[in-house]
Amino acid sequence: MDKKRGSFSNKMGFVLAAAGSAVGLGNLWRFPYLAAKYGGGIFLLVYLILAVTLGFTLMITEIAIGRKTGLSAVGAFKTLDKRFSFVGYLACIVPFIITPYYCVIGGWVVKYFAAFLSGQGAAAAGDEYFNGFISQPVSPVFWFALYIMITAVVVIFGVEKGIEKASRIMMPLLIVLTIGIALFCITRPGAGEGLKYYLLPDFSRFSATTVLAAMGQLFYSMSLAMGIMITYGSYMKKNSSLEKSVRQIEIFDTAIAFLAGLMIIPSVFVFSGGDEAALGKGPSLMFVTLPKVFEDMTLGNVIGAAFFLLVLFAALTSSISLMETNVSIIQDKLGWGRKKSTVVVTVYVLILGSIVSLGFGPLSFIKLLGLGLLDFFDFLSNSVLMPIVAILTCICIGHFVGSKTVEDEVEINGAFKVKKFYRIMLKWIAPICLVLILFFAVSEAMGWIKV
């Protein structure tokens, strides 16, 4: 068995793959929904400030840990400080929970892409189309299985020939499609009001919940606290600049989220006559409202097909990184080869994902904490485990291992320009922010607070 660890061929390969991981469904439906709900332009401004402060701190920490140790999360934390080995295990649980249900949603995207591509956009825009589809016992499982097979094929080819090559193709196409659709949407008659709402900060709408919502979105959007950036960092060559790479990943991720807002907010404003409530949360926006918007446009099937192709690329780059993290954990822990590890992970995802998919149909009677299967796994991973892992990572590196470990790794490629700022963020500001995110997310999900 070849135990040599794979690596990205160069800095751009790493940046595109890591940016692809960060750019996912959260950018394309969660960001526009939150931007609309929390004040448009003011939310956008707060998010941008947090991206270059909190987001930078957490991402550079994880990538540096991965590159320094050359291991996935479990081995990385054990190598740094045995007392924090459990953090690695907590981190590795996250992608194992997220991958199955994320791929279920990926299957929905494939289904809608196929519907618009085949000229069935009018049917897809029907009031009962989405609920009718996901409640079936066979169709959603079929599309989910197709999606996971595409993901597995990329992962089985490895880091350079699989993940990097796919990212080099999909990321540029994703950017071109996003810009093209955004330009089309903002030039529609009546889109000006939505554009004004989205781009111009209204400081009267600023509140603590705006900041907390922006922090939460940033945290989920950048693939933090789930072992992905540690895994990708372990594949990063020593001659690549960590600081510069993280800035480039942030630019990619934030730009796609920004452009998604340009696509969606003005379009829905036009369609709904300026009703912000039309920007519903999650599936209701992506699979119910937007198909109606496309159907209302000239060349609706073409625009809808292009949009869902864009969403498919974004979803795939994230699910590839999730599966790769699972595979890397098994390789490091059990010493298995890539093919065997990928097959085992794929079978696991197919089984659990099929159960989650059926949670909208034959298994809809199953409720955990009052939530359906997909919502429960989303709550457990995003609202509970990820903030806890991030808090513990800051404590481990900031107060036990020492921030110098990360600083030295960054300075292999030159001066760490924001070293003092990083140290303060890691030790004090980031943990406080993360505790607030945890409290806010859990309280909202459990219905303790209404926002």
PyMOL commands that set and color helices and strands:
alter all, ss='L'
color gray80, all
select helices_A, chain A and resi 11-22+25-37+41-69+73-80+82-117+121-124+129-134+139-156+159-186+191-199+203-205+208-221+228-234+242-272+276-278+283-295+300-334+338-360+373-401+404-413+419-446
alter helices_A, ss='H'
color red, helices_A
deselect
rebuild
show_as cartoon
